[in-house]
Amino acid sequence: GAVVSQHPSWVICKSGTSVKIECRSLDFQATTMFWYRQFPKQSLMLMATSNEGSKATYEQGVEKDKFLINHASLTLSTLTVTSAHPEDSSFYICSARNLGSGNTIYFGEGSWLTVV
Amino acid sequence: AQTVTQSQPEMSVQEAETVTLSCTYDTSESDYYLFWYKQPPSRQMILVIRQEAYKQQNATENRFSVNFQKAAKSFSLKISDSQLGDAAMYFCASTNQAGTALIFGKGTTLSVSS
């Protein structure tokens, strides 16, 4: 079946550095992907909608200069956390919509980011 | 704007028993979808069940069924014959047909005891 893959699953970076997380749709084309952030024991908070070939749409309160999203192809969206700080440590999950499969939404495995 | 509310932070059930998780939502859309997702400790989001708003019949998937009350904007999940593997966090979510993102409730942590 359709799979969305995220990489890396775990990443530790130093404060002030940038880290990139990739989200790939492995067997379908995704014109739209979504990035969520999840704190422990809390819900998934939508950060932004990633649109292939155009700028991402960010939710209110999400700093677009800090969380850079690029959707350069129909199978890849990337989230770059720039100048990371310890408060950016979180679980980040992407999802992709497969229009060819009844509008089904698939989730990646998620990526744990720890900023030290 | 869509909102999803789960009023039960935690629920517990014994093996083989039945449990119902509550969810209410609000939307101005005429056509929308409702979902229940399960998130085990691995954090992988697993689709449990899906309901199209235009369908009056309640969706069922094996031991999982929903009670969809459109007028009341209620979408509860019933888990029958509960198993230890059902223990997880459950999220109710909605999206509209236009392809916007899933909006999630705060989640309900379900524990299953033997």
HADDOCK unambig.tbl for C-alpha pairs under 7 A between the chains (distance, minus, plus):
assign (segid A and resid 34 and name CA) (segid B and resid 101 and name CA) 6.61 0.50 0.50
assign (segid A and resid 42 and name CA) (segid B and resid 106 and name CA) 6.42 0.50 0.50
assign (segid A and resid 43 and name CA) (segid B and resid 104 and name CA) 6.82 0.50 0.50
assign (segid A and resid 43 and name CA) (segid B and resid 105 and name CA) 6.74 0.50 0.50
assign (segid A and resid 43 and name CA) (segid B and resid 106 and name CA) 4.84 0.50 0.50
assign (segid A and resid 43 and name CA) (segid B and resid 107 and name CA) 6.10 0.50 0.50
assign (segid A and resid 44 and name CA) (segid B and resid 104 and name CA) 6.48 0.50 0.50
assign (segid A and resid 107 and name CA) (segid B and resid 45 and name CA) 6.26 0.50 0.50
assign (segid A and resid 109 and name CA) (segid B and resid 44 and name CA) 5.24 0.50 0.50
